[in-house]
Amino acid sequence: MSTVWLIAAALVLDRRLGEPRRWHPLVGFGQWAGWLDRHLHADRYARGVLAWALAVLPISLCCWMLVVQAGRVSPWLGWALQAVLLYLCIGLRSLAQHAAPIIKALRAGELDQARRAVSMIVSRDTGALDARQVAVAGTESMLENGSDAVFAALFWFVLLGAPGVVAYRLANTLDAMWGYRTPHWRRFGWAAARIDDGLNWLPARMVALTYALCGCTGAALACWRRQGGRWDSPNAGPVMAAGAGALRVRLGGGAPYHGHWKRRPRLGLGHAADAGSVAAATSLVQRGVVLWWLILLMSGVLIGVVKHA
């Protein structure tokens, strides 16, 4: 049951404080990863593996040692440290904060402002997107980042505690920095991309099911089954297909990346994406988090009953 209440404490911290305003630890990690990239980058798989290990493993080990030592000083101190580390690794409130200016600009018909807002959370070229494409990008980002930055972090915390969620979050950040399929990153970034795929494989499918349970279940399951495997990402495909079906919105389609138009499969069904779909995707993630917490709470209660039976 301690895990349930630690998650609740971290979610409360996230709700009240949001991301640290002055300096986020992931910013410092990004600087460390950038230093490793400058000094180790080469068109070799082995260099990428070495850089990944140097970036992730020492920090994760330090977190494990800190949690252990804090628990020896006081169980309360150990629990507090774990809650703070989980808070720093999830981004539930930041999703809504990033979605808000996109929704506001789209509803006001301010396309340039909507493009600028969505450019903060997607890697595609946003300068030439029309209003529908901006809404597609924003909705997809809410669904996918909800999986990566919220649900997968909770999954690894439940499984391996604070050190596990820290290691996952660092690995996910490296994938965002190095995991591109471009000539520059193809070999060096291979380890970051593949490790992140492996860490997210099971959580992504749990998230797809969560979206289905929290939205239009039949449509979500049908879209997941028919469309999820068409996407080039083994994890984003099921998540976004199920999410699009749950919201009954059409996503996917071509998009500009790094100066080139990329063909992408269609996802979902129903109405075209708009400001409302961005808001609905954010709400879907929030309902999913509540569902996960309630399931964990009920599981803890049942385990306690069985132990005392």
C-alpha positions in Angstrom: 0.0 0.0 0.0 3.0 2.3 0.5 3.4 2.5 -3.3 -0.2 3.7 -3.7 0.3 6.5 -1.3 3.7 7.5 -2.7 2.1 7.8 -6.1 -0.7 9.9 -4.6 1.8 12.2 -2.9 3.8 12.6 -6.2 0.6 13.4 -8.1 -0.3 16.0 -5.5 3.1 17.5 -5.8 2.8 17.6 -9.6 -0.7 19.1 -9.4 0.4 21.8 -7.0 3.9 22.6 -8.2 4.1 21.5 -11.8 7.5 21.2 -13.3 10.3 23.0 -11.4 10.4 26.5 -12.8 14.0 27.5 -12.1 15.9 24.3 -13.0 14.6 20.9 -13.8 17.0 17.9 -13.1 16.2 16.6 -16.7 17.7 19.9 -18.0 20.9 19.1 -16.2 20.8 15.6 -17.6 20.3 16.9 -21.0 23.5 19.0 -20.6 25.3 15.8 -19.5 24.0 13.9 -22.4 25.0 16.7 -24.7 28.6 16.6 -23.4 28.7 12.8 -23.9 27.4 13.3 -27.5 30.1 15.9 -28.3 32.9 13.7 -26.9 31.8 10.2 -27.9 29.7 10.6 -31.0 30.7 8.4 -33.9 29.0 6.4 -36.6 29.2 3.2 -34.5 26.7 1.2 -32.5 29.2 0.5 -29.7 29.8 4.2 -29.1 26.1 4.7 -28.7 25.8 1.8 -26.2 28.7 3.2 -24.2 27.3 6.7 -24.2 23.9 5.4 -23.1 25.4 3.4 -20.2 27.5 6.4 -19.0 24.5 8.7 -19.2 21.9 6.5 -17.4 23.6 3.9 -15.2 25.6 6.1 -12.8 22.7 8.5 -12.0 20.3 5.6 -11.5 22.8 3.9 -9.2 23.2 7.1 -7.2 19.5 7.4 -6.8 19.3 3.8 -5.6 22.0 4.5 -3.0 20.3 7.7 -1.8 17.0 5.9 -1.4 18.6 3.1 0.6 20.5 5.4 2.8 17.5 7.7 3.4 15.5 4.6 4.4 18.1 3.6 6.9 18.0 7.1 8.5 14.2 7.1 8.6 11.5 5.2 6.7 9.6 8.5 6.4 12.7 10.2 4.8 13.0 7.3 2.4 9.4 7.5 1.4 9.6 11.3 1.0 12.6 11.0 -1.2 10.9 8.4 -3.4 7.8 10.6 -3.7 9.9 13.6 -4.8 11.8 11.5 -7.3 8.6 10.2 -8.8 7.2 13.8 -8.9 10.3 14.9 -10.9 9.8 12.0 -13.4 6.1 12.5 -14.3 4.7 15.3 -16.3 0.9 15.2 -15.9 0.3 18.8 -15.2 2.8 19.9 -17.8 0.7 18.1 -20.5 -2.3 20.3 -19.7 -0.1 23.4 -19.5 1.3 22.7 -23.0 -2.1 21.9 -24.4 -3.8 25.0 -23.0 -2.2 27.6 -25.4 -2.8 25.3 -28.4 -6.5 25.0 -27.5 -6.8 28.7 -26.8 -5.1 29.7 -30.1 -7.1 27.3 -32.2 -10.4 28.4 -30.7 -9.5 32.0 -31.3 -8.5 31.3 -34.9 -4.9 32.5 -34.3 -3.1 30.0 -36.4 0.5 31.4 -36.1 0.2 31.3 -32.3 -1.2 27.8 -32.4 1.8 26.7 -34.6 4.2 28.2 -32.1 2.5 26.6 -29.2 2.5 23.1 -30.8 6.1 23.5 -31.9 7.1 23.3 -28.2 6.0 19.7 -27.9 6.4 18.1 -31.4 9.4 17.4 -33.6 7.7 18.0 -36.9 8.0 21.2 -38.9 5.0 23.3 -37.8 5.5 26.5 -39.9 3.3 25.3 -42.7 0.6 23.4 -40.8 -3.0 24.3 -41.2 -5.4 24.4 -38.2 -6.5 20.8 -38.6 -2.9 19.6 -38.8 -2.0 21.6 -35.7 -4.9 20.0 -33.9 -3.7 16.6 -35.1 -0.2 17.2 -33.8 -1.4 18.5 -30.4 -3.8 15.5 -30.0 -1.2 13.0 -30.9 1.4 14.6 -28.6 -1.1 14.5 -25.6 -1.8 10.8 -26.2 1.9 9.7 -26.9 3.5 11.9 -24.2 0.8 10.8 -21.7 2.0 7.2 -22.3 5.7 8.1 -22.1 5.9 10.8 -19.5 3.1 9.6 -17.2 1.9 6.1 -17.5 5.3 4.4 -18.2 6.8 6.3 -15.4 4.2 5.1 -13.0 4.6 1.5 -14.3 8.3 1.5 -13.7 7.9 3.1 -10.2 5.4 0.3 -9.2 7.8 -2.3 -10.6 11.2 -1.1 -9.4 10.6 1.9 -7.2 12.3 5.3 -7.5 15.5 4.0 -9.0 13.5 2.3 -11.7 11.5 5.3 -12.7 14.6 7.5 -12.7 16.4 5.0 -15.1 13.3 4.9 -17.3 12.9 8.7 -17.5 16.6 9.1 -18.3 16.4 6.5 -21.0 13.2 8.1 -22.5 14.9 11.5 -22.5 17.9 10.0 -24.4 15.5 8.5 -27.0 14.1 12.0 -27.5 17.6 13.4 -28.0 19.4 10.6 -29.9 16.7 8.2 -31.2 16.2 9.7 -34.7 16.4 7.7 -37.9 18.6 10.1 -39.7 22.2 9.5 -41.0 23.6 11.4 -38.1 21.9 9.3 -35.4 21.2 6.0 -37.1 24.0 4.1 -35.4 25.0 6.2 -32.4 21.3 6.6 -31.4 20.4 3.0 -32.1 20.8 1.9 -28.5 18.8 4.8 -27.1 15.9 4.1 -29.5 15.8 0.3 -29.0 16.2 0.4 -25.3 13.3 2.9 -25.0 11.2 0.7 -27.3 11.8 -2.2 -25.0 11.1 -0.3 -21.8 7.9 1.1 -23.2 6.6 -2.1 -24.9 4.4 -3.4 -22.1 3.4 0.0 -20.6 2.3 1.2 -24.1 -0.1 -1.7 -24.5 -1.4 -1.1 -21.0 -2.0 2.5 -21.9 -3.8 1.5 -25.1 -6.1 -0.6 -23.0 -6.5 2.2 -20.5 -7.5 4.7 -23.3 -10.1 2.1 -24.5 -11.6 1.7 -21.0 -11.8 5.5 -20.5 -13.3 6.4 -23.9 -15.3 4.7 -26.6 -14.1 1.2 -25.8 -15.3 -0.6 -28.9 -13.9 1.9 -31.4 -10.6 2.1 -29.5 -10.1 -1.6 -29.5 -11.0 -1.8 -33.2 -8.6 1.0 -34.2 -5.9 -0.6 -32.0 -6.3 -3.9 -33.7 -6.6 -2.6 -37.3 -4.3 0.4 -37.3 -1.8 0.1 -34.4 0.6 -2.1 -36.3 0.8 0.2 -39.3 2.7 2.9 -37.5 6.5 2.9 -37.7 6.9 3.0 -33.9 5.9 -0.3 -32.2 4.7 1.6 -29.2 3.3 4.9 -30.4 1.1 3.0 -33.0 -1.1 1.1 -30.5 -1.2 4.1 -28.1 -2.3 6.7 -30.7 -4.6 4.3 -32.6 -6.4 3.3 -29.4 -6.5 6.9 -28.2 -7.9 8.2 -31.5 -10.6 5.5 -31.4 -11.4 6.3 -27.8 -11.9 9.9 -28.8 -13.5 9.1 -32.1 -11.2 11.5 -33.9 -9.1 11.1 -37.1 -5.3 11.4 -36.5 -2.2 10.4 -38.5 -1.7 11.4 -42.1 1.2 13.0 -43.7 3.4 15.5 -41.8 6.6 17.5 -42.5 9.7 16.3 -40.6 13.2 17.8 -41.1 12.3 19.5 -44.3 10.7 16.4 -45.9 7.1 15.3 -46.1 6.6 12.0 -44.3 3.7 9.7 -45.3 2.0 8.3 -42.2 -1.0 6.0 -41.9 -4.4 7.3 -40.9 -5.5 6.6 -37.3 -8.8 6.7 -35.6 -12.3 7.4 -37.0 -15.0 10.0 -36.7 -14.6 13.7 -36.8 -11.6 15.7 -37.8 -9.2 16.9 -35.1 -9.8 20.3 -33.6 -9.2 22.3 -30.4 -11.7 20.0 -28.7 -9.8 16.9 -29.5 -6.6 18.3 -27.9 -8.6 19.0 -24.7 -10.3 15.6 -24.9 -6.9 13.8 -25.2 -5.6 15.6 -22.1 -8.7 14.7 -20.2 -8.4 11.1 -21.4 -4.9 10.9 -19.9 -6.1 12.4 -16.6 -9.0 9.9 -16.3 -6.5 7.1 -17.1 -4.3 8.1 -14.2 -7.2 8.1 -11.8 -8.1 4.6 -13.1 -4.6 3.3 -12.6 -4.5 4.7 -9.0 -7.8 3.2 -8.1 -6.8 -0.2 -9.5 -3.6 -0.1 -7.4 -5.6 0.9 -4.3 -8.0 -1.9 -4.8 -5.2 -4.4 -5.4 -3.5 -3.2 -2.2 -6.7 -3.6 -0.2 -7.3 -7.1 -1.6 -3.7 -8.2 -0.9 -4.0 -6.9 2.7 -7.3 -8.8 3.2 -5.8 -12.0 1.8 -2.7 -11.7 4.1 -4.9 -11.2 7.2 -7.5 -13.8 6.3 
